[in-house]
């Protein structure tokens, strides 16, 4: 049984090598070319296509951009008007991840597309149609580029077509300018006002955010007439707020959505290498306070029952980015918002939203559905209230978790690999060290538990976290070793306790996993809620091995009775992983389902056939469909990515499944090459293969002595295989699941070796 599973794992390794070759092949490029159908440029005249969906009771949306600042910058400045908005509305932290670099051009284009994209070098070139660029009218250049005649008074983006080409091969649907297109087709008039220009350089990033899929914004003013000479300011210029207000007043009656760039904070950031630190702080503080005065005048025009204002920072300052703090402040006040922390269905975390949520929030206000490729969800006021100073502390803590994550994981994996290799060598070559090996193996399994509890003991420095977590792991090792007189008992305790702690954390909202080095990183934005792939793999491995050990301890007089006893444990485990309000891990749900089925089939039939695999596969598919439909039936703000996926399929058709599958394969292949968990997986695989042949007959004896335990290991390996195939970070889940499969197997093998030596010694003495 174990021999078959090992051969399957070896086959999967060769399969991944083949997929790696495929990822660089012309076939893959040809498949990606299908995205061109979603990115075709319309040529000819500018098409005004309207859908009559605007709700008359909704008002205006003001999107105010105060760029390159942090929450701490806001709190240091004197901003009575911003303070008033925070009292009236919600405040939060926004992730600023893109599909390219940490730059303004990528950040604004990503917000406009509603999905992660990369910009071109010319993306900042947003100009009035009658403005001159390199000796030619921008409207004429735009027509040369696109074949479209720009309407009078419109604003054109000369880097639009290059941005489209840069994102054609994305493994997901991309529409550059999706936000502007959705607004245009719904008959919602939009305008952009302001710029971040410096002498000799156009920095009209805001055009990228609000342009449509033809690279056009219908109205606004972004030229240098909005700037005024100021010898005491960076580059000798600053925003003329009186002219900015004049443009707002001019367009007020004819425009629904305003995007206004208050560019002085951006210019202060661009000037940072020229001035002293003191002057840089002075320029930034002055720019924020002048922005606040302008906001005070602007909000007097708002009807708080109908209108909304969003204060957004698309990209943080360089000092924050250098420290891996990619969270920026966002404030929303007006219709539908109260004093609270902001949240969204994208994150399901109070105080955290994503940059993709901004466009979704604007569209939702007017009852407009997402355009092709747009992700994100409506930002709403949560029930939790937190003062800005408290939110700043939360921001600092998230930054610390991000910075500590990599060294803590690398140190653990390094020790894990060393101890696994040492234990394996002690079995084959250095039997005198076998007694020590079991303790080391328990320590390996104790570290993930200590990492889970690490958020309870706040340590800002890496050294403090490292020492504390490993001290906790050592304490756990000592406590578990106290029941070492029965190895199977020690294994059952450490595995089931680990699974119980992870499950318990899911029932309290995943607070521990969110702050654990083995959890998901909120700043990186790969996942914000539920059970991440690291702990999902740990959970599956611990559950399968723990149940196998428990069945051995509870007695095997009735094989059927023992199997029925395991069913409630597997059912609860499946609920924890699969439920959209708990683990919300689709790949984990499929993996757990296959693992549970494998254990039951092995216990009842003794082996798994192709027929069994097909039956379980059909059952898993049905289960996932029901799970997705259940989540999609919940309130939109409560839906996980499962329900959002159903919405995407309904909108874009079944072809969206192809995009999802391809994206998962691409990510898995990339991670297989580079993640540290690949080394753990390969060493674990090698260990299992070696144990099949040496020591001779020992694994067969182990299977006869502990049949349920070995079936638990085998079912865990089955779950590991499915996790490898069904997750976009499958190699991560497969690697972490091995932590609770291979070390327990080594412990039992070591125990059997010791028993062999005792029997041999007794035989020699009696002879």
Secondary structure as GFF3:
##gff-version 3
##sequence-region A 1 767
A	DSSP	alpha_helix	2	23	.	.	.	ID=ss1
A	DSSP	alpha_helix	26	32	.	.	.	ID=ss2
A	DSSP	three_ten_helix	33	38	.	.	.	ID=ss3
A	DSSP	beta_strand	44	45	.	.	.	ID=ss4
A	DSSP	beta_strand	61	65	.	.	.	ID=ss5
A	DSSP	alpha_helix	71	76	.	.	.	ID=ss6
A	DSSP	alpha_helix	80	88	.	.	.	ID=ss7
A	DSSP	beta_strand	90	95	.	.	.	ID=ss8
A	DSSP	alpha_helix	104	113	.	.	.	ID=ss9
A	DSSP	beta_strand	126	128	.	.	.	ID=ss10
A	DSSP	beta_strand	132	133	.	.	.	ID=ss11
A	DSSP	beta_strand	136	137	.	.	.	ID=ss12
A	DSSP	alpha_helix	138	146	.	.	.	ID=ss13
A	DSSP	beta_strand	148	149	.	.	.	ID=ss14
A	DSSP	beta_strand	155	157	.	.	.	ID=ss15
A	DSSP	alpha_helix	160	166	.	.	.	ID=ss16
A	DSSP	alpha_helix	178	185	.	.	.	ID=ss17
A	DSSP	beta_strand	190	193	.	.	.	ID=ss18
A	DSSP	alpha_helix	205	210	.	.	.	ID=ss19
A	DSSP	beta_strand	216	217	.	.	.	ID=ss20
A	DSSP	beta_strand	219	221	.	.	.	ID=ss21
A	DSSP	three_ten_helix	224	226	.	.	.	ID=ss22
A	DSSP	beta_strand	227	229	.	.	.	ID=ss23
A	DSSP	three_ten_helix	234	236	.	.	.	ID=ss24
A	DSSP	beta_strand	237	239	.	.	.	ID=ss25
A	DSSP	alpha_helix	241	251	.	.	.	ID=ss26
A	DSSP	three_ten_helix	252	254	.	.	.	ID=ss27
A	DSSP	beta_strand	257	261	.	.	.	ID=ss28
A	DSSP	alpha_helix	264	270	.	.	.	ID=ss29
A	DSSP	alpha_helix	277	298	.	.	.	ID=ss30
A	DSSP	three_ten_helix	299	301	.	.	.	ID=ss31
A	DSSP	beta_strand	308	312	.	.	.	ID=ss32
A	DSSP	alpha_helix	318	322	.	.	.	ID=ss33
A	DSSP	beta_strand	327	334	.	.	.	ID=ss34
A	DSSP	beta_strand	340	344	.	.	.	ID=ss35
A	DSSP	beta_strand	352	354	.	.	.	ID=ss36
A	DSSP	alpha_helix	356	365	.	.	.	ID=ss37
A	DSSP	beta_strand	379	381	.	.	.	ID=ss38
A	DSSP	alpha_helix	388	428	.	.	.	ID=ss39
A	DSSP	three_ten_helix	431	433	.	.	.	ID=ss40
A	DSSP	alpha_helix	434	453	.	.	.	ID=ss41
A	DSSP	three_ten_helix	454	456	.	.	.	ID=ss42
A	DSSP	alpha_helix	462	481	.	.	.	ID=ss43
A	DSSP	alpha_helix	487	507	.	.	.	ID=ss44
A	DSSP	alpha_helix	511	514	.	.	.	ID=ss45
A	DSSP	alpha_helix	533	553	.	.	.	ID=ss46
A	DSSP	alpha_helix	559	578	.	.	.	ID=ss47
A	DSSP	alpha_helix	586	605	.	.	.	ID=ss48
A	DSSP	alpha_helix	610	632	.	.	.	ID=ss49
A	DSSP	three_ten_helix	636	638	.	.	.	ID=ss50
A	DSSP	alpha_helix	641	652	.	.	.	ID=ss51
A	DSSP	alpha_helix	655	674	.	.	.	ID=ss52
A	DSSP	alpha_helix	677	693	.	.	.	ID=ss53
A	DSSP	alpha_helix	698	705	.	.	.	ID=ss54
A	DSSP	alpha_helix	707	726	.	.	.	ID=ss55
A	DSSP	alpha_helix	730	737	.	.	.	ID=ss56
A	DSSP	three_ten_helix	738	740	.	.	.	ID=ss57
A	DSSP	alpha_helix	742	766	.	.	.	ID=ss58
###
